[in-house]
């Protein structure tokens, strides 16, 4: 039989995993959308900003995925 503390901890850890996966999808997805010019930014200074932002979002999404799946999370 589980104690109330254990039930709360299990539920919280499941929610952390689900939230982490959702955020990975959002970061990588946003990076891809920026790279394919989904938001239709015009030429000029926005061009390099779009590329840098897209690459940064994708790299950060991959970093979060590595931390998520290897269990390296400093907040736990």
Residue pairs with C-beta under 8 A, 6 or more apart in sequence:
2 10
16 73
16 76
17 68
20 64
20 68
21 68
23 64
24 61
24 64
24 65
24 68
25 61
26 61
27 57
27 58
27 60
27 61
27 64
28 57
28 58
28 61
28 62
28 65
30 54
30 57
31 53
31 54
31 55
31 56
31 57
31 58
31 59
31 61
32 54
32 58
33 39
33 54
34 50
34 51
34 53
34 54
34 57
35 50
35 51
35 54
35 55
35 58
37 50
41 47
41 49
41 50
66 72
67 73
